[in-house]
Amino acid sequence: MTKTTVRSVCPYDCPDACGLLVTVENGRAVHVCGDPDHPITRGLLCPKMNHYEQTVHSPRRLTTPLRRVGKKGAGEFEPISWDKAISAICTRWQETIASHGAEAILPYSYAGTMGLVQRNAGHAFFNKLGASRLERTICSPAKDAGWKALMGDTPAMEPAEVEVSDLVILWGINAAATSIHAMRDAQSARRNGARVWAIDTYRTPTCEAADETFLVRPGGDGALALALLHVIAREGLLDREFISANVLGFEELTARILPDCSPAQMSVLCGLPSEVIERMAREYAGAKAPFIRLGSGLTRYGNGAMTVRTISCLPATVGAWSKPGGGIFLGTSTGGAFPLQSVTREDFMERVPRLVSMNQLGAALTELADPPVMSLYVYHSNPAVIAPDQNAVIRGLERTELFTVVHERFLTDTARYADIVLPATSSLEHPDLYRCYGSYHAQRCGAAIAPVGGAKSNWEVFSLLAAGMGWEESFFRLSADELIELLLVAENPWRSAAGTERLRQGDPVLLTPPTELKKEWSTVSGKIEILNVREVEPLPCPLPTHSERDGYPLRLQPAVTPFALNSSFYEQDDLRLKQHCMELLMNRVDAGKRGLTDGQTVIAGNDRGEVRFTLLISERIPPGTVVTEGVWWREFIPGDRGVNALTSQRLTDGGRGSTLYDVTVEVRGV
């Protein structure tokens, strides 16, 4: 019996890229725990990753390529060899290119793995192929757009500063589910004497750990921020010296926008009483070093970018940036730390193909285009359940002429519609390089175990496809480790030579923003630009959500759960059972008005579709709002559609992001 412990990294879409210790016994992962020596993880893992070995060795794992033999969606397949699978794909693609052109082929992927090599492994292949490009903006591009409008390229503050703050605001972030180390750090600040606020649309587990909770109307966070700014300006609760030296446009904001943003006026939009807003403003301005940790959920509305832009004005008006522990943290951007173009190879493109929004996949697959999408290749994503407007997506996947290939670990909802299914490795079965977006750390890891069955990594498959297409570029014959070395070999101001060597050895390494980015404000003017004439709206202002015009009475919040990540982890029975079932959480008042009772089956519906849920009456939910947590696989739900049958393909005001939370519905009993 051989037993070893191997360092690895959590591959999932979470801010922390946690360090893992994997116990391997006779070639099998038998235990996964948090690395106590990792500077962020410090031994603490979320419930999902504490038993990651159950995902890696799940009896549901796909271990051989499959070819569809039944109706699309039925999940009926027969096993085939890798050679036959690659040959079938390449032959079909060559026929498609001859008849419709390469843009008729569309890749679809997102953040099923966050490793720099495996996540981006398909880019070079599809760039060489000339396929349509995918606009990968389903998560939080509105957050980035809002920050950039105000702060330009200014790097994020160090998130650990929260521990010396005296007022910590967890705004629109259920940190207990999605960022447990931010939650830990907030509690550390609390033990040091800080007060902790939670601002959200319903009472999440994060709210239970806060000193005070403020529940806002979905999409009303920007209105709350404007009302706070109104009070701060009206009562002179300002750091005028900081504003004079560092801020552009505060006078214009005060003169043109804030007079119409009093707490009484904004109360209708944000849902908080005006007297509560008044108190919040005074306490925020009175704090010595207020710290805002901003989540991504509040950006998934038609006004998401403006919301971030407006909230980000708050620390500028009170001079929070000038104090240790004061400011606002949205996430880090370390794109300059590694030359990713050496993996993505934009230079392979002979021309720039069309761009298709991943948020509008349903339209791309069903609406007339020139050329139409004739083939879809899905890897580390599950669009049949996670993409907006599920009914449109499924109509597209059901097209008989659409040739769909899915590279996956499990027979997901999307895989059931595939013509060819390819078995994928887990993160323990291939090497990669990871960087955080919740701190400035990076870490490389190797494969902890051999691939399960016939599973292959993203990069291995694209290398096989390149050979199958007859391409001769030596790039496609490189190994994943050689690609990682391309990312490490170049000198880089983000990391020292010693840091690069430590990365090669598998240690977590702190990345440091270059000196030229450390000037106080990396904007065009050199100041925080509350006034930005390059924007459609030069000043932060109230913007409506899309769904305000839809005419349904209840605002639906598709929320996160500690026991899943989007549609990942539903293969683990114990995690799934902790969620009970696909529930719709509703306030007792709203249930009473509709004659609904706890535990009954209900239907939530709007113009896009209808979805069956089990009703859970909960006082955690304010009147006028309903909530569902998780993105369930179809085999585990009461009907044949999930929550995204209710969401729309509309985009955010900046960044072309998804508006997955900008939803209204009506609910009735069955």
PEPE-V344320 format. One record per residue. RES is the residue in three letters. PSI is psi in radians with two decimals (999 if undefined). D_LAST is the distance of its C-alpha to the last C-alpha in whole Angstrom. Layout:
BEGIN
res = (RES | RES)
psi = (PSI | PSI)
d_last = (D_LAST | D_LAST)
END
This chain:
BEGIN
res = (MET | THR | LYS | THR | THR | VAL | ARG | SER | VAL | CYS | PRO | TYR | ASP | CYS | PRO | ASP | ALA | CYS | GLY | LEU | LEU | VAL | THR | VAL | GLU | ASN | GLY | ARG | ALA | VAL | HIS | VAL | CYS | GLY | ASP | PRO | ASP | HIS | PRO | ILE | THR | ARG | GLY | LEU | LEU | CYS | PRO | LYS | MET | ASN | HIS | TYR | GLU | GLN | THR | VAL | HIS | SER | PRO | ARG | ARG | LEU | THR | THR | PRO | LEU | ARG | ARG | VAL | GLY | LYS | LYS | GLY | ALA | GLY | GLU | PHE | GLU | PRO | ILE | SER | TRP | ASP | LYS | ALA | ILE | SER | ALA | ILE | CYS | THR | ARG | TRP | GLN | GLU | THR | ILE | ALA | SER | HIS | GLY | ALA | GLU | ALA | ILE | LEU | PRO | TYR | SER | TYR | ALA | GLY | THR | MET | GLY | LEU | VAL | GLN | ARG | ASN | ALA | GLY | HIS | ALA | PHE | PHE | ASN | LYS | LEU | GLY | ALA | SER | ARG | LEU | GLU | ARG | THR | ILE | CYS | SER | PRO | ALA | LYS | ASP | ALA | GLY | TRP | LYS | ALA | LEU | MET | GLY | ASP | THR | PRO | ALA | MET | GLU | PRO | ALA | GLU | VAL | GLU | VAL | SER | ASP | LEU | VAL | ILE | LEU | TRP | GLY | ILE | ASN | ALA | ALA | ALA | THR | SER | ILE | HIS | ALA | MET | ARG | ASP | ALA | GLN | SER | ALA | ARG | ARG | ASN | GLY | ALA | ARG | VAL | TRP | ALA | ILE | ASP | THR | TYR | ARG | THR | PRO | THR | CYS | GLU | ALA | ALA | ASP | GLU | THR | PHE | LEU | VAL | ARG | PRO | GLY | GLY | ASP | GLY | ALA | LEU | ALA | LEU | ALA | LEU | LEU | HIS | VAL | ILE | ALA | ARG | GLU | GLY | LEU | LEU | ASP | ARG | GLU | PHE | ILE | SER | ALA | ASN | VAL | LEU | GLY | PHE | GLU | GLU | LEU | THR | ALA | ARG | ILE | LEU | PRO | ASP | CYS | SER | PRO | ALA | GLN | MET | SER | VAL | LEU | CYS | GLY | LEU | PRO | SER | GLU | VAL | ILE | GLU | ARG | MET | ALA | ARG | GLU | TYR | ALA | GLY | ALA | LYS | ALA | PRO | PHE | ILE | ARG | LEU | GLY | SER | GLY | LEU | THR | ARG | TYR | GLY | ASN | GLY | ALA | MET | THR | VAL | ARG | THR | ILE | SER | CYS | LEU | PRO | ALA | THR | VAL | GLY | ALA | TRP | SER | LYS | PRO | GLY | GLY | GLY | ILE | PHE | LEU | GLY | THR | SER | THR | GLY | GLY | ALA | PHE | PRO | LEU | GLN | SER | VAL | THR | ARG | GLU | ASP | PHE | MET | GLU | ARG | VAL | PRO | ARG | LEU | VAL | SER | MET | ASN | GLN | LEU | GLY | ALA | ALA | LEU | THR | GLU | LEU | ALA | ASP | PRO | PRO | VAL | MET | SER | LEU | TYR | VAL | TYR | HIS | SER | ASN | PRO | ALA | VAL | ILE | ALA | PRO | ASP | GLN | ASN | ALA | VAL | ILE | ARG | GLY | LEU | GLU | ARG | THR | GLU | LEU | PHE | THR | VAL | VAL | HIS | GLU | ARG | PHE | LEU | THR | ASP | THR | ALA | ARG | TYR | ALA | ASP | ILE | VAL | LEU | PRO | ALA | THR | SER | SER | LEU | GLU | HIS | PRO | ASP | LEU | TYR | ARG | CYS | TYR | GLY | SER | TYR | HIS | ALA | GLN | ARG | CYS | GLY | ALA | ALA | ILE | ALA | PRO | VAL | GLY | GLY | ALA | LYS | SER | ASN | TRP | GLU | VAL | PHE | SER | LEU | LEU | ALA | ALA | GLY | MET | GLY | TRP | GLU | GLU | SER | PHE | PHE | ARG | LEU | SER | ALA | ASP | GLU | LEU | ILE | GLU | LEU | LEU | LEU | VAL | ALA | GLU | ASN | PRO | TRP | ARG | SER | ALA | ALA | GLY | THR | GLU | ARG | LEU | ARG | GLN | GLY | ASP | PRO | VAL | LEU | LEU | THR | PRO | PRO | THR | GLU | LEU | LYS | LYS | GLU | TRP | SER | THR | VAL | SER | GLY | LYS | ILE | GLU | ILE | LEU | ASN | VAL | ARG | GLU | VAL | GLU | PRO | LEU | PRO | CYS | PRO | LEU | PRO | THR | HIS | SER | GLU | ARG | ASP | GLY | TYR | PRO | LEU | ARG | LEU | GLN | PRO | ALA | VAL | THR | PRO | PHE | ALA | LEU | ASN | SER | SER | PHE | TYR | GLU | GLN | ASP | ASP | LEU | ARG | LEU | LYS | GLN | HIS | CYS | MET | GLU | LEU | LEU | MET | ASN | ARG | VAL | ASP | ALA | GLY | LYS | ARG | GLY | LEU | THR | ASP | GLY | GLN | THR | VAL | ILE | ALA | GLY | ASN | ASP | ARG | GLY | GLU | VAL | ARG | PHE | THR | LEU | LEU | ILE | SER | GLU | ARG | ILE | PRO | PRO | GLY | THR | VAL | VAL | THR | GLU | GLY | VAL | TRP | TRP | ARG | GLU | PHE | ILE | PRO | GLY | ASP | ARG | GLY | VAL | ASN | ALA | LEU | THR | SER | GLN | ARG | LEU | THR | ASP | GLY | GLY | ARG | GLY | SER | THR | LEU | TYR | ASP | VAL | THR | VAL | GLU | VAL | ARG | GLY | VAL)
psi = (2.22 | 2.39 | 2.16 | 2.83 | 2.23 | 2.43 | 2.43 | -3.02 | 2.47 | 2.24 | -0.02 | 2.93 | 1.42 | 2.62 | -0.36 | -0.26 | 1.10 | 2.53 | 2.35 | 2.62 | 2.11 | 2.12 | 2.15 | 2.22 | 2.08 | 0.77 | 0.16 | 2.35 | 2.11 | -0.24 | 2.41 | 2.29 | 2.96 | 2.50 | 1.99 | -0.32 | 0.00 | 2.29 | -0.43 | -0.87 | -0.89 | 0.68 | -0.15 | 2.07 | 2.72 | 2.88 | -0.51 | -0.72 | -0.21 | -0.39 | 0.80 | -0.45 | -0.43 | -0.51 | -0.80 | -0.71 | 0.49 | 2.46 | -0.20 | -0.14 | 2.42 | 2.34 | -0.03 | 2.63 | 2.62 | 2.58 | 2.34 | 2.37 | -0.19 | -2.89 | 2.56 | 2.28 | -0.30 | -0.35 | 0.55 | 2.05 | 2.86 | 2.57 | 2.53 | 2.97 | 2.84 | -0.71 | -0.79 | -0.66 | -0.84 | -0.73 | -0.75 | -0.73 | -0.87 | -0.69 | -0.80 | -0.70 | -0.68 | -0.65 | -0.72 | -0.77 | -0.70 | -0.60 | -0.55 | -0.24 | 2.79 | -0.44 | -0.18 | -0.10 | 2.27 | 2.13 | 2.64 | 2.03 | 2.82 | -1.85 | 0.60 | -0.49 | 2.47 | 0.08 | 2.45 | -0.55 | -0.97 | -0.61 | -0.67 | 0.19 | -0.51 | -0.24 | -0.84 | -0.71 | -0.89 | -0.48 | -0.74 | -0.67 | -0.54 | 0.32 | 2.88 | 2.53 | 2.61 | 2.22 | 1.81 | 1.47 | 0.57 | -0.34 | -1.40 | 0.70 | -0.44 | -0.56 | -0.81 | -0.72 | -0.71 | -0.73 | -0.81 | -0.62 | -0.54 | -0.73 | -0.04 | -2.26 | 0.32 | 2.18 | 2.76 | 2.67 | 2.89 | 2.07 | -0.42 | -0.26 | -0.35 | -0.49 | -0.26 | 0.22 | 2.73 | -0.12 | 1.98 | 2.16 | 1.97 | 1.70 | 1.95 | 0.47 | 2.08 | 1.34 | -0.49 | -0.39 | -0.61 | -0.17 | 1.21 | -0.41 | -0.52 | -0.65 | -0.76 | -0.75 | -0.62 | -0.69 | -0.54 | -0.75 | -0.67 | -0.74 | -0.44 | 0.04 | -0.06 | 2.64 | 2.57 | 2.17 | 2.58 | 2.26 | 2.08 | -3.13 | -0.29 | 2.98 | 1.71 | 2.99 | -0.52 | -0.68 | -0.61 | -0.40 | 0.04 | 2.78 | -0.58 | 2.49 | 2.42 | 2.03 | 2.07 | 2.76 | 2.34 | 2.25 | 0.05 | 0.17 | -0.67 | -0.67 | -0.70 | -0.78 | -0.72 | -0.68 | -0.69 | -0.76 | -0.66 | -0.86 | -0.76 | -0.74 | -0.76 | -0.68 | 0.10 | 0.52 | 0.90 | 2.78 | 1.52 | -0.59 | -0.77 | -0.76 | -0.79 | -0.68 | -0.41 | -0.15 | 2.36 | 2.11 | 0.12 | -0.64 | -0.71 | -0.70 | -0.77 | -0.65 | -0.67 | -0.59 | -0.88 | -0.50 | -0.49 | 0.31 | 0.69 | 2.77 | -0.66 | -0.69 | -0.72 | -0.30 | -0.67 | -0.63 | -0.61 | -0.30 | 0.01 | 2.50 | 2.57 | -0.61 | -0.53 | -0.73 | -0.75 | -0.81 | -0.73 | -0.76 | -0.77 | -0.69 | -0.64 | -0.85 | -0.47 | -0.20 | 2.58 | -0.71 | 1.29 | 2.40 | 2.20 | 2.18 | 1.98 | 2.26 | -3.06 | -0.43 | -0.65 | -0.12 | -0.13 | 0.87 | 2.92 | -0.33 | 0.38 | -0.75 | -0.73 | -0.62 | -0.83 | -0.75 | -0.73 | -0.82 | -0.64 | -0.23 | -0.46 | -0.90 | -0.43 | -0.63 | -0.51 | 0.10 | 0.43 | -0.53 | -0.39 | 0.01 | 2.39 | 2.27 | -0.11 | 2.54 | -2.72 | 2.43 | 2.10 | -0.51 | 2.77 | 2.72 | 1.93 | 0.50 | -0.47 | -0.09 | -0.40 | 2.36 | 1.36 | -0.41 | -0.35 | -0.28 | -0.70 | -0.47 | 1.05 | -0.39 | -0.21 | -0.31 | 2.18 | -0.50 | 2.89 | 1.90 | 3.01 | 2.78 | 2.21 | 2.20 | 2.27 | -0.36 | -0.20 | 0.66 | -0.67 | -0.78 | -0.70 | -0.60 | -0.33 | -0.36 | 2.64 | 2.19 | 2.88 | 1.81 | 2.82 | 2.75 | 2.02 | -0.24 | 2.41 | 2.25 | 2.00 | 2.26 | 2.51 | 0.84 | 2.90 | 1.15 | -0.38 | -0.38 | -0.46 | -0.31 | 2.60 | 2.69 | 1.11 | -0.65 | -0.71 | -0.72 | -0.80 | -0.65 | -0.68 | -0.76 | -0.43 | -0.17 | 2.24 | -0.54 | -0.13 | 2.14 | 1.96 | 2.30 | 2.31 | 2.19 | 1.93 | 2.84 | -0.47 | 2.83 | 1.37 | 3.06 | -0.69 | -0.74 | -0.54 | -0.35 | 0.03 | 2.69 | -0.63 | 2.30 | 2.28 | 2.34 | 2.29 | 2.68 | 2.77 | 3.04 | -0.33 | -0.10 | 0.12 | 2.74 | 2.73 | 3.04 | 2.25 | 2.57 | 2.55 | 2.79 | 0.14 | -0.01 | -2.94 | 0.53 | 2.71 | 2.75 | 2.45 | 2.60 | 2.70 | -3.12 | 2.27 | -0.55 | 2.90 | 2.73 | 2.47 | 2.17 | -2.31 | 0.36 | 2.54 | 2.63 | 2.89 | -0.86 | -0.70 | -0.73 | -0.75 | -0.53 | -0.72 | -0.71 | -0.68 | -0.74 | -0.69 | -0.50 | -0.10 | 0.31 | 2.57 | 0.01 | 2.28 | -0.40 | -0.74 | -0.05 | 0.04 | 2.71 | 2.90 | -0.67 | -0.63 | -0.60 | -0.72 | -0.71 | -0.59 | -0.59 | -0.34 | -0.37 | -0.59 | 2.48 | 2.51 | 2.29 | -0.25 | -0.36 | 2.49 | 2.93 | -0.67 | -0.67 | -0.68 | -0.73 | -0.65 | -0.64 | -0.77 | -0.54 | -0.09 | 0.22 | 2.58 | 2.39 | 2.39 | 2.16 | 2.52 | 2.13 | 2.41 | 2.77 | -0.68 | -0.35 | -0.15 | -0.05 | 2.71 | -0.85 | 1.97 | 1.25 | 2.99 | -0.73 | -0.24 | 0.15 | 2.91 | 2.11 | 1.36 | -0.67 | 2.06 | 1.76 | -0.16 | -0.20 | 2.70 | -0.78 | 1.88 | -0.44 | 2.61 | 2.40 | 2.89 | 2.34 | 2.47 | 2.82 | 2.92 | -0.76 | -0.17 | -0.36 | 0.05 | -0.43 | 0.16 | 2.56 | -0.36 | 2.33 | 2.10 | 2.28 | 1.83 | 1.86 | 3.03 | 2.85 | 2.61 | -0.23 | 0.16 | 2.89 | 1.82 | -2.11 | 0.18 | 2.65 | 0.07 | -0.14 | -0.30 | 1.94 | -0.73 | -0.67 | -0.72 | -0.72 | -0.46 | -0.34 | -0.08 | -1.31 | 3.13 | 1.73 | 2.68 | 2.04 | 2.28 | 2.54 | 2.60 | -0.61 | -0.83 | -0.65 | -0.74 | -0.71 | -0.50 | 0.06 | 0.56 | 2.59 | 2.70 | 2.33 | -0.15 | 2.80 | 2.29 | 2.84 | 2.15 | 2.33 | 2.77 | -2.87 | -0.36 | -0.41 | -3.06 | 2.52 | 2.37 | 2.36 | 2.88 | 2.21 | 2.33 | 1.94 | 2.18 | 2.34 | -0.02 | -0.27 | 2.22 | 2.72 | 2.49 | -0.14 | 2.48 | 2.66 | 2.45 | 2.42 | 2.31 | 2.85 | 1.68 | 2.59 | 2.58 | -0.55 | -0.21 | 0.20 | 2.79 | -0.40 | -2.75 | 0.19 | 2.62 | -3.00 | -0.53 | 0.01 | -0.23 | -0.28 | 2.86 | 2.91 | 0.15 | 2.68 | 2.87 | 2.91 | -0.36 | 2.50 | -0.13 | 0.73 | 3.08 | 2.73 | 0.85 | -0.39 | -0.04 | 1.23 | 2.38 | 2.61 | 2.96 | 2.66 | 2.38 | 2.80 | 2.83 | 999)
d_last = (57 | 56 | 54 | 54 | 52 | 52 | 51 | 48 | 45 | 41 | 40 | 37 | 36 | 37 | 40 | 42 | 43 | 44 | 47 | 46 | 48 | 47 | 49 | 50 | 51 | 52 | 50 | 47 | 45 | 45 | 44 | 43 | 44 | 45 | 48 | 50 | 53 | 51 | 51 | 47 | 46 | 48 | 46 | 43 | 40 | 36 | 34 | 33 | 37 | 38 | 38 | 38 | 40 | 37 | 35 | 39 | 39 | 36 | 35 | 33 | 36 | 37 | 40 | 41 | 41 | 38 | 38 | 35 | 35 | 32 | 29 | 29 | 26 | 26 | 28 | 31 | 35 | 38 | 41 | 44 | 46 | 47 | 50 | 47 | 45 | 47 | 49 | 46 | 44 | 48 | 48 | 45 | 46 | 49 | 48 | 46 | 48 | 51 | 48 | 46 | 48 | 47 | 45 | 42 | 42 | 39 | 39 | 36 | 36 | 36 | 36 | 35 | 39 | 41 | 44 | 47 | 48 | 45 | 42 | 45 | 46 | 45 | 46 | 50 | 49 | 47 | 49 | 52 | 50 | 49 | 45 | 43 | 43 | 39 | 39 | 38 | 36 | 32 | 33 | 35 | 38 | 37 | 39 | 42 | 42 | 42 | 44 | 47 | 47 | 48 | 50 | 51 | 52 | 52 | 51 | 49 | 50 | 51 | 47 | 49 | 51 | 48 | 50 | 52 | 50 | 50 | 46 | 44 | 41 | 38 | 36 | 33 | 33 | 32 | 35 | 34 | 31 | 33 | 37 | 38 | 42 | 41 | 39 | 42 | 45 | 43 | 43 | 47 | 48 | 46 | 48 | 51 | 50 | 48 | 45 | 42 | 39 | 35 | 34 | 30 | 27 | 25 | 27 | 28 | 30 | 33 | 32 | 33 | 36 | 38 | 40 | 38 | 34 | 34 | 30 | 30 | 28 | 27 | 29 | 32 | 34 | 37 | 37 | 37 | 40 | 42 | 42 | 43 | 46 | 47 | 47 | 49 | 51 | 52 | 53 | 55 | 54 | 55 | 57 | 59 | 62 | 59 | 57 | 61 | 62 | 58 | 56 | 56 | 54 | 53 | 56 | 54 | 50 | 52 | 53 | 50 | 47 | 47 | 48 | 45 | 43 | 43 | 41 | 40 | 39 | 37 | 35 | 33 | 32 | 32 | 31 | 34 | 36 | 39 | 41 | 39 | 40 | 44 | 44 | 43 | 45 | 48 | 47 | 47 | 50 | 52 | 51 | 54 | 52 | 48 | 46 | 43 | 41 | 38 | 35 | 34 | 30 | 32 | 33 | 30 | 30 | 32 | 34 | 34 | 38 | 39 | 37 | 39 | 43 | 42 | 41 | 44 | 47 | 46 | 49 | 51 | 52 | 52 | 54 | 52 | 53 | 57 | 56 | 55 | 52 | 51 | 49 | 46 | 44 | 42 | 43 | 46 | 47 | 50 | 50 | 54 | 54 | 54 | 55 | 52 | 53 | 55 | 52 | 50 | 53 | 52 | 56 | 55 | 53 | 55 | 53 | 50 | 47 | 44 | 42 | 38 | 36 | 33 | 31 | 31 | 31 | 28 | 31 | 34 | 32 | 31 | 33 | 37 | 39 | 43 | 43 | 39 | 38 | 39 | 39 | 37 | 38 | 35 | 37 | 36 | 32 | 29 | 28 | 25 | 23 | 25 | 26 | 25 | 23 | 22 | 21 | 24 | 26 | 24 | 25 | 29 | 29 | 28 | 31 | 33 | 36 | 35 | 37 | 35 | 37 | 35 | 38 | 35 | 36 | 32 | 30 | 28 | 25 | 28 | 30 | 28 | 29 | 33 | 36 | 38 | 37 | 39 | 39 | 40 | 42 | 40 | 43 | 45 | 46 | 47 | 50 | 49 | 49 | 47 | 47 | 45 | 44 | 43 | 47 | 50 | 50 | 50 | 51 | 52 | 51 | 52 | 50 | 49 | 49 | 49 | 46 | 44 | 44 | 45 | 43 | 45 | 45 | 44 | 48 | 49 | 46 | 47 | 51 | 50 | 49 | 52 | 54 | 52 | 53 | 56 | 57 | 60 | 59 | 60 | 57 | 55 | 57 | 57 | 55 | 52 | 55 | 57 | 55 | 54 | 58 | 58 | 56 | 58 | 61 | 62 | 63 | 61 | 61 | 58 | 59 | 63 | 64 | 64 | 60 | 60 | 62 | 60 | 57 | 58 | 59 | 55 | 55 | 53 | 55 | 55 | 55 | 57 | 56 | 59 | 62 | 61 | 58 | 59 | 60 | 58 | 56 | 56 | 55 | 57 | 59 | 59 | 57 | 53 | 52 | 50 | 52 | 51 | 53 | 51 | 48 | 46 | 45 | 49 | 47 | 44 | 42 | 39 | 36 | 33 | 30 | 28 | 25 | 27 | 27 | 23 | 22 | 19 | 19 | 18 | 20 | 19 | 21 | 21 | 24 | 26 | 26 | 29 | 28 | 28 | 29 | 27 | 26 | 29 | 29 | 26 | 29 | 30 | 28 | 29 | 28 | 25 | 24 | 25 | 22 | 20 | 17 | 15 | 14 | 14 | 16 | 16 | 18 | 18 | 19 | 16 | 14 | 15 | 15 | 12 | 11 | 10 | 11 | 13 | 12 | 8 | 6 | 5 | 7 | 10 | 12 | 16 | 18 | 19 | 15 | 12 | 11 | 9 | 10 | 10 | 11 | 15 | 16 | 20 | 23 | 24 | 22 | 23 | 21 | 20 | 20 | 17 | 19 | 18 | 21 | 22 | 22 | 20 | 22 | 19 | 20 | 19 | 15 | 12 | 12 | 15 | 15 | 17 | 17 | 20 | 18 | 18 | 21 | 24 | 28 | 29 | 32 | 34 | 37 | 39 | 39 | 37 | 34 | 30 | 28 | 25 | 25 | 25 | 21 | 19 | 16 | 13 | 10 | 7 | 4 | 0)
END
